[in-house]
Each structure stands twice: as C-alpha cells, then as structure tokens.
Amino acid sequence: MRQAARDQPLRQSEKRFNRLVSKRRFRVKQCFDAIKRLLSLHRAQLAIETIGQNLIKTENRITLNSKIPVVA
C-alpha cells in the first residue's frame, strides 16, 4: 500500500490503488494471523507455512478453473 510522505499527500490514483489493494490484503492477512495465533509460530516458521498455504491455494484455484469449459 502507498503511504503519504511529509508534505506530499497521496494522489487520487494512489488512493484508488490503496482502496483496491486493501480488500485483498485484508483477506490474506487474516489467514496469516490465524496461522500465527493458532500455531504460535515464529517468524521463519511462519514464512514457510505461508508459502505452503499459498501453493495449496494456487493449486486449488488452477484445479477449479480447469473444470470451467473454454468457449472460443
């Protein structure tokens, strides 16, 4: 997310970008926070767990998308 610097407010396009990114970022952050809270993981362990979780989510998304017929 973009942040304003001293005496340099965000442009309208940057505000719009932040609004769009924050919705997705919130969802991802919830997953990582839940893992950290439930498993009491340290930082390195958390990184490995999140990489694994992202790989599983990606695989599931690819599998689900491949079942949709392609119309040419």
PDB file of N, CA, C and O in Angstrom:
ATOM      1  N   MET A   1       0.837  -1.171   0.000  1.00  0.00           N
ATOM      2  CA  MET A   1       0.000   0.000   0.000  1.00  0.00           C
ATOM      3  C   MET A   1       0.882   1.235   0.000  1.00  0.00           C
ATOM      4  O   MET A   1       1.971   1.255   0.573  1.00  0.00           O
ATOM      5  N   ARG A   2       0.382   2.243  -0.651  1.00  0.00           N
ATOM      6  CA  ARG A   2       1.123   3.503  -0.746  1.00  0.00           C
ATOM      7  C   ARG A   2       0.886   4.327   0.524  1.00  0.00           C
ATOM      8  O   ARG A   2      -0.190   4.288   1.119  1.00  0.00           O
ATOM      9  N   GLN A   3       1.922   5.071   0.919  1.00  0.00           N
ATOM     10  CA  GLN A   3       1.795   5.946   2.076  1.00  0.00           C
ATOM     11  C   GLN A   3       2.230   7.351   1.687  1.00  0.00           C
ATOM     12  O   GLN A   3       3.136   7.541   0.876  1.00  0.00           O
ATOM     13  N   ALA A   4       1.566   8.320   2.281  1.00  0.00           N
ATOM     14  CA  ALA A   4       1.923   9.710   2.016  1.00  0.00           C
ATOM     15  C   ALA A   4       3.181  10.062   2.798  1.00  0.00           C
ATOM     16  O   ALA A   4       3.370   9.617   3.931  1.00  0.00           O
ATOM     17  N   ALA A   5       4.036  10.865   2.179  1.00  0.00           N
ATOM     18  CA  ALA A   5       5.232  11.366   2.850  1.00  0.00           C
ATOM     19  C   ALA A   5       4.936  12.765   3.392  1.00  0.00           C
ATOM     20  O   ALA A   5       3.908  13.367   3.081  1.00  0.00           O
ATOM     21  N   ARG A   6       5.837  13.249   4.185  1.00  0.00           N
ATOM     22  CA  ARG A   6       5.657  14.585   4.744  1.00  0.00           C
ATOM     23  C   ARG A   6       5.558  15.612   3.623  1.00  0.00           C
ATOM     24  O   ARG A   6       6.410  15.651   2.735  1.00  0.00           O
ATOM     25  N   ASP A   7       4.544  16.424   3.663  1.00  0.00           N
ATOM     26  CA  ASP A   7       4.283  17.479   2.673  1.00  0.00           C
ATOM     27  C   ASP A   7       4.056  16.939   1.260  1.00  0.00           C
ATOM     28  O   ASP A   7       4.187  17.684   0.288  1.00  0.00           O
ATOM     29  N   GLN A   8       3.718  15.656   1.135  1.00  0.00           N
ATOM     30  CA  GLN A   8       3.415  15.077  -0.180  1.00  0.00           C
ATOM     31  C   GLN A   8       2.204  14.150  -0.035  1.00  0.00           C
ATOM     32  O   GLN A   8       2.362  12.945   0.159  1.00  0.00           O
ATOM     33  N   PRO A   9       1.014  14.706  -0.129  1.00  0.00           N
ATOM     34  CA  PRO A   9      -0.183  13.868   0.011  1.00  0.00           C
ATOM     35  C   PRO A   9      -0.305  12.888  -1.147  1.00  0.00           C
ATOM     36  O   PRO A   9       0.296  13.074  -2.205  1.00  0.00           O
ATOM     37  N   LEU A  10      -1.086  11.853  -0.929  1.00  0.00           N
ATOM     38  CA  LEU A  10      -1.305  10.851  -1.972  1.00  0.00           C
ATOM     39  C   LEU A  10      -2.113  11.427  -3.121  1.00  0.00           C
ATOM     40  O   LEU A  10      -3.022  12.233  -2.923  1.00  0.00           O
ATOM     41  N   ARG A  11      -1.762  10.996  -4.333  1.00  0.00           N
ATOM     42  CA  ARG A  11      -2.557  11.383  -5.496  1.00  0.00           C
ATOM     43  C   ARG A  11      -3.851  10.583  -5.481  1.00  0.00           C
ATOM     44  O   ARG A  11      -3.964   9.592  -4.760  1.00  0.00           O
ATOM     45  N   GLN A  12      -4.811  11.003  -6.261  1.00  0.00           N
ATOM     46  CA  GLN A  12      -6.105  10.325  -6.335  1.00  0.00           C
ATOM     47  C   GLN A  12      -5.931   8.885  -6.822  1.00  0.00           C
ATOM     48  O   GLN A  12      -6.604   7.980  -6.329  1.00  0.00           O
ATOM     49  N   SER A  13      -5.036   8.669  -7.782  1.00  0.00           N
ATOM     50  CA  SER A  13      -4.795   7.317  -8.300  1.00  0.00           C
ATOM     51  C   SER A  13      -4.195   6.408  -7.225  1.00  0.00           C
ATOM     52  O   SER A  13      -4.504   5.217  -7.178  1.00  0.00           O
ATOM     53  N   GLU A  14      -3.343   6.960  -6.364  1.00  0.00           N
ATOM     54  CA  GLU A  14      -2.749   6.171  -5.281  1.00  0.00           C
ATOM     55  C   GLU A  14      -3.794   5.819  -4.230  1.00  0.00           C
ATOM     56  O   GLU A  14      -3.771   4.722  -3.672  1.00  0.00           O
ATOM     57  N   LYS A  15      -4.702   6.737  -3.962  1.00  0.00           N
ATOM     58  CA  LYS A  15      -5.794   6.445  -3.021  1.00  0.00           C
ATOM     59  C   LYS A  15      -6.678   5.333  -3.560  1.00  0.00           C
ATOM     60  O   LYS A  15      -7.089   4.437  -2.823  1.00  0.00           O
ATOM     61  N   ARG A  16      -6.969   5.401  -4.862  1.00  0.00           N
ATOM     62  CA  ARG A  16      -7.780   4.362  -5.504  1.00  0.00           C
ATOM     63  C   ARG A  16      -7.065   3.016  -5.445  1.00  0.00           C
ATOM     64  O   ARG A  16      -7.690   1.990  -5.175  1.00  0.00           O
ATOM     65  N   PHE A  17      -5.755   3.017  -5.698  1.00  0.00           N
ATOM     66  CA  PHE A  17      -4.951   1.796  -5.619  1.00  0.00           C
ATOM     67  C   PHE A  17      -5.012   1.208  -4.209  1.00  0.00           C
ATOM     68  O   PHE A  17      -5.219   0.005  -4.051  1.00  0.00           O
ATOM     69  N   ASN A  18      -4.836   2.039  -3.192  1.00  0.00           N
ATOM     70  CA  ASN A  18      -4.897   1.567  -1.807  1.00  0.00           C
ATOM     71  C   ASN A  18      -6.245   0.943  -1.483  1.00  0.00           C
ATOM     72  O   ASN A  18      -6.313  -0.079  -0.801  1.00  0.00           O
ATOM     73  N   ARG A  19      -7.299   1.547  -1.962  1.00  0.00           N
ATOM     74  CA  ARG A  19      -8.640   1.035  -1.694  1.00  0.00           C
ATOM     75  C   ARG A  19      -8.828  -0.351  -2.324  1.00  0.00           C
ATOM     76  O   ARG A  19      -9.416  -1.242  -1.711  1.00  0.00           O
ATOM     77  N   LEU A  20      -8.328  -0.522  -3.539  1.00  0.00           N
ATOM     78  CA  LEU A  20      -8.450  -1.805  -4.224  1.00  0.00           C
ATOM     79  C   LEU A  20      -7.573  -2.879  -3.583  1.00  0.00           C
ATOM     80  O   LEU A  20      -8.003  -4.022  -3.426  1.00  0.00           O
ATOM     81  N   VAL A  21      -6.353  -2.518  -3.216  1.00  0.00           N
ATOM     82  CA  VAL A  21      -5.414  -3.480  -2.640  1.00  0.00           C
ATOM     83  C   VAL A  21      -5.834  -3.878  -1.224  1.00  0.00           C
ATOM     84  O   VAL A  21      -5.631  -5.023  -0.819  1.00  0.00           O
ATOM     85  N   SER A  22      -6.406  -2.962  -0.485  1.00  0.00           N
ATOM     86  CA  SER A  22      -6.714  -3.237   0.919  1.00  0.00           C
ATOM     87  C   SER A  22      -7.724  -4.364   1.083  1.00  0.00           C
ATOM     88  O   SER A  22      -7.675  -5.093   2.074  1.00  0.00           O
ATOM     89  N   LYS A  23      -8.638  -4.521   0.131  1.00  0.00           N
ATOM     90  CA  LYS A  23      -9.630  -5.597   0.229  1.00  0.00           C
ATOM     91  C   LYS A  23      -8.963  -6.963   0.149  1.00  0.00           C
ATOM     92  O   LYS A  23      -9.281  -7.861   0.929  1.00  0.00           O
ATOM     93  N   ARG A  24      -8.049  -7.118  -0.780  1.00  0.00           N
ATOM     94  CA  ARG A  24      -7.344  -8.393  -0.929  1.00  0.00           C
ATOM     95  C   ARG A  24      -6.353  -8.587   0.211  1.00  0.00           C
ATOM     96  O   ARG A  24      -6.218  -9.685   0.750  1.00  0.00           O
ATOM     97  N   ARG A  25      -5.669  -7.521   0.567  1.00  0.00           N
ATOM     98  CA  ARG A  25      -4.651  -7.589   1.611  1.00  0.00           C
ATOM     99  C   ARG A  25      -5.268  -8.020   2.937  1.00  0.00           C
ATOM    100  O   ARG A  25      -4.667  -8.790   3.686  1.00  0.00           O
ATOM    101  N   PHE A  26      -6.461  -7.526   3.223  1.00  0.00           N
ATOM    102  CA  PHE A  26      -7.151  -7.869   4.461  1.00  0.00           C
ATOM    103  C   PHE A  26      -7.411  -9.371   4.539  1.00  0.00           C
ATOM    104  O   PHE A  26      -7.198  -9.983   5.586  1.00  0.00           O
ATOM    105  N   ARG A  27      -7.867  -9.966   3.443  1.00  0.00           N
ATOM    106  CA  ARG A  27      -8.158 -11.400   3.409  1.00  0.00           C
ATOM    107  C   ARG A  27      -6.900 -12.231   3.640  1.00  0.00           C
ATOM    108  O   ARG A  27      -6.914 -13.188   4.414  1.00  0.00           O
ATOM    109  N   VAL A  28      -5.813 -11.860   2.963  1.00  0.00           N
ATOM    110  CA  VAL A  28      -4.557 -12.599   3.089  1.00  0.00           C
ATOM    111  C   VAL A  28      -4.007 -12.452   4.499  1.00  0.00           C
ATOM    112  O   VAL A  28      -3.537 -13.424   5.091  1.00  0.00           O
ATOM    113  N   LYS A  29      -4.062 -11.263   5.026  1.00  0.00           N
ATOM    114  CA  LYS A  29      -3.541 -11.014   6.365  1.00  0.00           C
ATOM    115  C   LYS A  29      -4.317 -11.809   7.417  1.00  0.00           C
ATOM    116  O   LYS A  29      -3.731 -12.267   8.398  1.00  0.00           O
ATOM    117  N   GLN A  30      -5.608 -11.975   7.229  1.00  0.00           N
ATOM    118  CA  GLN A  30      -6.404 -12.786   8.151  1.00  0.00           C
ATOM    119  C   GLN A  30      -5.894 -14.214   8.205  1.00  0.00           C
ATOM    120  O   GLN A  30      -5.785 -14.789   9.288  1.00  0.00           O
ATOM    121  N   CYS A  31      -5.580 -14.798   7.055  1.00  0.00           N
ATOM    122  CA  CYS A  31      -5.066 -16.175   7.010  1.00  0.00           C
ATOM    123  C   CYS A  31      -3.757 -16.287   7.776  1.00  0.00           C
ATOM    124  O   CYS A  31      -3.589 -17.194   8.591  1.00  0.00           O
ATOM    125  N   PHE A  32      -2.828 -15.370   7.520  1.00  0.00           N
ATOM    126  CA  PHE A  32      -1.530 -15.430   8.172  1.00  0.00           C
ATOM    127  C   PHE A  32      -1.653 -15.210   9.678  1.00  0.00           C
ATOM    128  O   PHE A  32      -0.980 -15.880  10.460  1.00  0.00           O
ATOM    129  N   ASP A  33      -2.500 -14.285  10.081  1.00  0.00           N
ATOM    130  CA  ASP A  33      -2.693 -14.033  11.503  1.00  0.00           C
ATOM    131  C   ASP A  33      -3.301 -15.243  12.205  1.00  0.00           C
ATOM    132  O   ASP A  33      -2.931 -15.552  13.338  1.00  0.00           O
ATOM    133  N   ALA A  34      -4.218 -15.920  11.550  1.00  0.00           N
ATOM    134  CA  ALA A  34      -4.832 -17.116  12.133  1.00  0.00           C
ATOM    135  C   ALA A  34      -3.798 -18.217  12.323  1.00  0.00           C
ATOM    136  O   ALA A  34      -3.772 -18.877  13.361  1.00  0.00           O
ATOM    137  N   ILE A  35      -2.948 -18.414  11.323  1.00  0.00           N
ATOM    138  CA  ILE A  35      -1.900 -19.423  11.449  1.00  0.00           C
ATOM    139  C   ILE A  35      -0.976 -19.081  12.606  1.00  0.00           C
ATOM    140  O   ILE A  35      -0.641 -19.936  13.426  1.00  0.00           O
ATOM    141  N   LYS A  36      -0.577 -17.846  12.660  1.00  0.00           N
ATOM    142  CA  LYS A  36       0.351 -17.413  13.705  1.00  0.00           C
ATOM    143  C   LYS A  36      -0.274 -17.569  15.090  1.00  0.00           C
ATOM    144  O   LYS A  36       0.387 -18.017  16.026  1.00  0.00           O
ATOM    145  N   ARG A  37      -1.526 -17.203  15.215  1.00  0.00           N
ATOM    146  CA  ARG A  37      -2.200 -17.271  16.505  1.00  0.00           C
ATOM    147  C   ARG A  37      -2.447 -18.722  16.928  1.00  0.00           C
ATOM    148  O   ARG A  37      -2.189 -19.086  18.076  1.00  0.00           O
ATOM    149  N   LEU A  38      -2.939 -19.537  16.019  1.00  0.00           N
ATOM    150  CA  LEU A  38      -3.298 -20.907  16.349  1.00  0.00           C
ATOM    151  C   LEU A  38      -2.088 -21.805  16.585  1.00  0.00           C
ATOM    152  O   LEU A  38      -2.112 -22.672  17.459  1.00  0.00           O
ATOM    153  N   LEU A  39      -1.041 -21.596  15.810  1.00  0.00           N
ATOM    154  CA  LEU A  39       0.115 -22.482  15.892  1.00  0.00           C
ATOM    155  C   LEU A  39       1.284 -21.883  16.662  1.00  0.00           C
ATOM    156  O   LEU A  39       2.291 -22.560  16.869  1.00  0.00           O
ATOM    157  N   SER A  40       1.174 -20.654  17.083  1.00  0.00           N
ATOM    158  CA  SER A  40       2.235 -19.954  17.825  1.00  0.00           C
ATOM    159  C   SER A  40       3.584 -20.078  17.116  1.00  0.00           C
ATOM    160  O   SER A  40       4.583 -20.465  17.722  1.00  0.00           O
ATOM    161  N   LEU A  41       3.597 -19.749  15.846  1.00  0.00           N
ATOM    162  CA  LEU A  41       4.808 -19.904  15.047  1.00  0.00           C
ATOM    163  C   LEU A  41       5.717 -18.683  15.165  1.00  0.00           C
ATOM    164  O   LEU A  41       5.263 -17.556  15.367  1.00  0.00           O
ATOM    165  N   HIS A  42       6.995 -18.945  15.034  1.00  0.00           N
ATOM    166  CA  HIS A  42       7.960 -17.860  14.980  1.00  0.00           C
ATOM    167  C   HIS A  42       8.055 -17.371  13.541  1.00  0.00           C
ATOM    168  O   HIS A  42       7.431 -17.939  12.644  1.00  0.00           O
ATOM    169  N   ARG A  43       8.824 -16.332  13.326  1.00  0.00           N
ATOM    170  CA  ARG A  43       8.845 -15.666  12.026  1.00  0.00           C
ATOM    171  C   ARG A  43       9.287 -16.593  10.884  1.00  0.00           C
ATOM    172  O   ARG A  43       8.630 -16.614   9.843  1.00  0.00           O
ATOM    173  N   ALA A  44      10.355 -17.346  11.038  1.00  0.00           N
ATOM    174  CA  ALA A  44      10.832 -18.222   9.955  1.00  0.00           C
ATOM    175  C   ALA A  44       9.827 -19.335   9.690  1.00  0.00           C
ATOM    176  O   ALA A  44       9.538 -19.664   8.540  1.00  0.00           O
ATOM    177  N   GLN A  45       9.304 -19.902  10.752  1.00  0.00           N
ATOM    178  CA  GLN A  45       8.306 -20.958  10.588  1.00  0.00           C
ATOM    179  C   GLN A  45       7.068 -20.404   9.899  1.00  0.00           C
ATOM    180  O   GLN A  45       6.478 -21.069   9.048  1.00  0.00           O
ATOM    181  N   LEU A  46       6.679 -19.206  10.259  1.00  0.00           N
ATOM    182  CA  LEU A  46       5.509 -18.576   9.665  1.00  0.00           C
ATOM    183  C   LEU A  46       5.709 -18.382   8.157  1.00  0.00           C
ATOM    184  O   LEU A  46       4.788 -18.604   7.370  1.00  0.00           O
ATOM    185  N   ALA A  47       6.903 -17.971   7.765  1.00  0.00           N
ATOM    186  CA  ALA A  47       7.176 -17.769   6.343  1.00  0.00           C
ATOM    187  C   ALA A  47       7.028 -19.081   5.575  1.00  0.00           C
ATOM    188  O   ALA A  47       6.441 -19.102   4.494  1.00  0.00           O
ATOM    189  N   ILE A  48       7.547 -20.157   6.116  1.00  0.00           N
ATOM    190  CA  ILE A  48       7.455 -21.460   5.451  1.00  0.00           C
ATOM    191  C   ILE A  48       6.001 -21.917   5.380  1.00  0.00           C
ATOM    192  O   ILE A  48       5.560 -22.421   4.347  1.00  0.00           O
ATOM    193  N   GLU A  49       5.263 -21.748   6.456  1.00  0.00           N
ATOM    194  CA  GLU A  49       3.857 -22.135   6.466  1.00  0.00           C
ATOM    195  C   GLU A  49       3.044 -21.334   5.454  1.00  0.00           C
ATOM    196  O   GLU A  49       2.183 -21.893   4.774  1.00  0.00           O
ATOM    197  N   THR A  50       3.301 -20.054   5.348  1.00  0.00           N
ATOM    198  CA  THR A  50       2.532 -19.225   4.427  1.00  0.00           C
ATOM    199  C   THR A  50       2.853 -19.559   2.971  1.00  0.00           C
ATOM    200  O   THR A  50       1.972 -19.521   2.111  1.00  0.00           O
ATOM    201  N   ILE A  51       4.115 -19.886   2.700  1.00  0.00           N
ATOM    202  CA  ILE A  51       4.469 -20.306   1.340  1.00  0.00           C
ATOM    203  C   ILE A  51       3.710 -21.578   0.991  1.00  0.00           C
ATOM    204  O   ILE A  51       3.166 -21.694  -0.107  1.00  0.00           O
ATOM    205  N   GLY A  52       3.670 -22.525   1.910  1.00  0.00           N
ATOM    206  CA  GLY A  52       2.927 -23.763   1.676  1.00  0.00           C
ATOM    207  C   GLY A  52       1.447 -23.508   1.468  1.00  0.00           C
ATOM    208  O   GLY A  52       0.826 -24.095   0.582  1.00  0.00           O
ATOM    209  N   GLN A  53       0.888 -22.638   2.279  1.00  0.00           N
ATOM    210  CA  GLN A  53      -0.537 -22.333   2.157  1.00  0.00           C
ATOM    211  C   GLN A  53      -0.835 -21.672   0.802  1.00  0.00           C
ATOM    212  O   GLN A  53      -1.846 -21.977   0.170  1.00  0.00           O
ATOM    213  N   ASN A  54       0.039 -20.779   0.366  1.00  0.00           N
ATOM    214  CA  ASN A  54      -0.162 -20.126  -0.929  1.00  0.00           C
ATOM    215  C   ASN A  54      -0.073 -21.132  -2.073  1.00  0.00           C
ATOM    216  O   ASN A  54      -0.829 -21.033  -3.039  1.00  0.00           O
ATOM    217  N   LEU A  55       0.831 -22.087  -1.976  1.00  0.00           N
ATOM    218  CA  LEU A  55       0.938 -23.115  -3.013  1.00  0.00           C
ATOM    219  C   LEU A  55      -0.330 -23.960  -3.083  1.00  0.00           C
ATOM    220  O   LEU A  55      -0.806 -24.286  -4.171  1.00  0.00           O
ATOM    221  N   ILE A  56      -0.868 -24.307  -1.933  1.00  0.00           N
ATOM    222  CA  ILE A  56      -2.102 -25.102  -1.904  1.00  0.00           C
ATOM    223  C   ILE A  56      -3.254 -24.298  -2.504  1.00  0.00           C
ATOM    224  O   ILE A  56      -4.034 -24.829  -3.294  1.00  0.00           O
ATOM    225  N   LYS A  57      -3.363 -23.019  -2.133  1.00  0.00           N
ATOM    226  CA  LYS A  57      -4.434 -22.183  -2.671  1.00  0.00           C
ATOM    227  C   LYS A  57      -4.302 -22.038  -4.186  1.00  0.00           C
ATOM    228  O   LYS A  57      -5.301 -22.071  -4.905  1.00  0.00           O
ATOM    229  N   THR A  58      -3.078 -21.878  -4.664  1.00  0.00           N
ATOM    230  CA  THR A  58      -2.855 -21.744  -6.095  1.00  0.00           C
ATOM    231  C   THR A  58      -3.254 -23.019  -6.818  1.00  0.00           C
ATOM    232  O   THR A  58      -3.903 -22.969  -7.863  1.00  0.00           O
ATOM    233  N   GLU A  59      -2.870 -24.156  -6.266  1.00  0.00           N
ATOM    234  CA  GLU A  59      -3.225 -25.433  -6.879  1.00  0.00           C
ATOM    235  C   GLU A  59      -4.741 -25.600  -6.933  1.00  0.00           C
ATOM    236  O   GLU A  59      -5.282 -26.034  -7.950  1.00  0.00           O
ATOM    237  N   ASN A  60      -5.423 -25.261  -5.852  1.00  0.00           N
ATOM    238  CA  ASN A  60      -6.876 -25.365  -5.826  1.00  0.00           C
ATOM    239  C   ASN A  60      -7.516 -24.439  -6.851  1.00  0.00           C
ATOM    240  O   ASN A  60      -8.485 -24.820  -7.507  1.00  0.00           O
ATOM    241  N   ARG A  61      -6.992 -23.244  -6.993  1.00  0.00           N
ATOM    242  CA  ARG A  61      -7.553 -22.293  -7.947  1.00  0.00           C
ATOM    243  C   ARG A  61      -7.365 -22.786  -9.379  1.00  0.00           C
ATOM    244  O   ARG A  61      -8.269 -22.663 -10.206  1.00  0.00           O
ATOM    245  N   ILE A  62      -6.196 -23.343  -9.670  1.00  0.00           N
ATOM    246  CA  ILE A  62      -5.934 -23.868 -11.009  1.00  0.00           C
ATOM    247  C   ILE A  62      -6.856 -25.047 -11.284  1.00  0.00           C
ATOM    248  O   ILE A  62      -7.414 -25.152 -12.377  1.00  0.00           O
ATOM    249  N   THR A  63      -7.024 -25.936 -10.309  1.00  0.00           N
ATOM    250  CA  THR A  63      -7.893 -27.102 -10.474  1.00  0.00           C
ATOM    251  C   THR A  63      -9.329 -26.670 -10.712  1.00  0.00           C
ATOM    252  O   THR A  63     -10.001 -27.216 -11.587  1.00  0.00           O
ATOM    253  N   LEU A  64      -9.808 -25.697  -9.947  1.00  0.00           N
ATOM    254  CA  LEU A  64     -11.177 -25.227 -10.106  1.00  0.00           C
ATOM    255  C   LEU A  64     -11.374 -24.548 -11.457  1.00  0.00           C
ATOM    256  O   LEU A  64     -12.402 -24.744 -12.105  1.00  0.00           O
ATOM    257  N   ASN A  65     -10.397 -23.753 -11.887  1.00  0.00           N
ATOM    258  CA  ASN A  65     -10.518 -23.043 -13.156  1.00  0.00           C
ATOM    259  C   ASN A  65     -10.441 -23.983 -14.349  1.00  0.00           C
ATOM    260  O   ASN A  65     -11.018 -23.690 -15.397  1.00  0.00           O
ATOM    261  N   SER A  66      -9.742 -25.107 -14.216  1.00  0.00           N
ATOM    262  CA  SER A  66      -9.613 -26.019 -15.342  1.00  0.00           C
ATOM    263  C   SER A  66     -10.907 -26.787 -15.614  1.00  0.00           C
ATOM    264  O   SER A  66     -11.083 -27.335 -16.702  1.00  0.00           O
ATOM    265  N   LYS A  67     -11.816 -26.829 -14.633  1.00  0.00           N
ATOM    266  CA  LYS A  67     -13.086 -27.515 -14.805  1.00  0.00           C
ATOM    267  C   LYS A  67     -14.089 -26.675 -15.593  1.00  0.00           C
ATOM    268  O   LYS A  67     -15.091 -27.200 -16.076  1.00  0.00           O
ATOM    269  N   ILE A  68     -13.827 -25.382 -15.726  1.00  0.00           N
ATOM    270  CA  ILE A  68     -14.732 -24.494 -16.458  1.00  0.00           C
ATOM    271  C   ILE A  68     -14.458 -24.642 -17.948  1.00  0.00           C
ATOM    272  O   ILE A  68     -13.312 -24.484 -18.371  1.00  0.00           O
ATOM    273  N   PRO A  69     -15.469 -24.941 -18.757  1.00  0.00           N
ATOM    274  CA  PRO A  69     -15.232 -25.114 -20.186  1.00  0.00           C
ATOM    275  C   PRO A  69     -14.833 -23.787 -20.851  1.00  0.00           C
ATOM    276  O   PRO A  69     -15.340 -22.717 -20.514  1.00  0.00           O
ATOM    277  N   VAL A  70     -13.931 -23.900 -21.778  1.00  0.00           N
ATOM    278  CA  VAL A  70     -13.446 -22.725 -22.503  1.00  0.00           C
ATOM    279  C   VAL A  70     -14.279 -22.547 -23.764  1.00  0.00           C
ATOM    280  O   VAL A  70     -14.408 -23.473 -24.565  1.00  0.00           O
ATOM    281  N   VAL A  71     -14.843 -21.362 -23.939  1.00  0.00           N
ATOM    282  CA  VAL A  71     -15.642 -21.058 -25.115  1.00  0.00           C
ATOM    283  C   VAL A  71     -14.799 -20.191 -26.039  1.00  0.00           C
ATOM    284  O   VAL A  71     -14.319 -19.130 -25.639  1.00  0.00           O
ATOM    285  N   ALA A  72     -14.619 -20.646 -27.278  1.00  0.00           N
ATOM    286  CA  ALA A  72     -13.786 -19.897 -28.216  1.00  0.00           C
ATOM    287  C   ALA A  72     -14.618 -18.998 -29.096  1.00  0.00           C
ATOM    288  O   ALA A  72     -14.076 -18.293 -29.947  1.00  0.00           O
TER     289      ALA A  72
END
